[in-house]
Amino acid sequence: MDIVFIRGLSIDTVIGIYDWEREIKQTVVFDLEMGADVARAAASDGIEDTLDYKAVSKRLIQFVEASSFQLVETLAERCAQIVLEEFDVPWLRLTANKAGAVSAAQDVGVIIERGSRG
């Protein structure tokens, strides 16, 4: 299985459990690794034969900007479901990073893996 990836996809959204977090937008940074077979696309050189990372990015931006979850875990799970179901991805690893959520830490967040690497 090949992997198509997106790194550092920064999206502003309402996220958090505290009252002050419900009043502002914060940046969540996503990294995705998605299982794909790129051989057909390499042979045809056609975007219709590959996993279109721009389309995945645009869909996630649209969804995340409109969301207002309390937990980064919920946001990450919903994003994973979108990629798996709407883009027919058999496997993915998604990192959702809520930088700045803990002042003493550079990064905090979750990494989830869904599907089968087959």
Backbone hydrogen bonds, N-H to C=O, Kabsch-Sander energy under -0.5 kcal/mol:
donor,donor_aa,acceptor,acceptor_aa,energy
2,D,36,A,-2.3
4,V,34,M,-2.7
6,I,32,L,-2.3
9,L,30,F,-2.6
10,S,8,G,-1.1
11,I,9,L,-0.5
11,I,28,V,-2.5
13,T,26,Q,-2.8
14,V,67,S,-1.0
15,I,13,T,-0.6
16,G,69,F,-1.2
21,E,18,Y,-0.7
22,R,18,Y,-1.1
22,R,19,D,-0.7
23,E,20,W,-0.9
24,I,21,E,-0.6
26,Q,13,T,-3.4
28,V,11,I,-2.7
29,V,97,N,-2.6
30,F,9,L,-2.4
31,D,95,T,-1.9
32,L,6,I,-3.3
33,E,93,R,-2.4
34,M,4,V,-2.8
35,G,91,W,-3.1
36,A,2,D,-2.5
38,V,36,A,-0.6
41,A,49,D,-0.6
42,A,38,V,-2.6
43,A,39,A,-2.1
44,S,40,R,-2.3
45,D,41,A,-3.0
49,D,46,G,-1.8
50,T,47,I,-1.5
52,D,50,T,-0.8
53,Y,51,L,-1.1
56,V,52,D,-2.2
57,S,53,Y,-2.3
58,K,54,K,-2.7
59,R,55,A,-2.1
60,L,56,V,-2.4
61,I,57,S,-2.7
62,Q,58,K,-2.3
63,F,59,R,-2.3
64,V,60,L,-3.1
65,E,61,I,-2.4
66,A,62,Q,-1.0
67,S,63,F,-0.7
67,S,64,V,-1.0
75,L,71,L,-1.7
76,A,72,V,-2.6
77,E,73,E,-2.3
78,R,74,T,-2.4
79,C,75,L,-2.2
80,A,76,A,-2.4
81,Q,77,E,-2.2
82,I,78,R,-2.0
83,V,79,C,-2.1
84,L,80,A,-2.7
85,E,81,Q,-2.6
86,E,82,I,-2.7
87,F,82,I,-0.5
87,F,83,V,-1.4
89,V,83,V,-0.8
89,V,84,L,-0.6
92,L,114,R,-2.5
93,R,33,E,-2.5
94,L,112,I,-2.9
95,T,31,D,-3.0
96,A,110,V,-2.6
97,N,29,V,-2.8
97,N,95,T,-0.5
98,K,96,A,-0.6
98,K,108,V,-3.0
99,A,97,N,-0.9
101,A,98,K,-1.7
105,A,102,V,-2.1
110,V,96,A,-1.9
112,I,94,L,-2.8
114,R,92,L,-2.5
116,S,90,P,-2.0
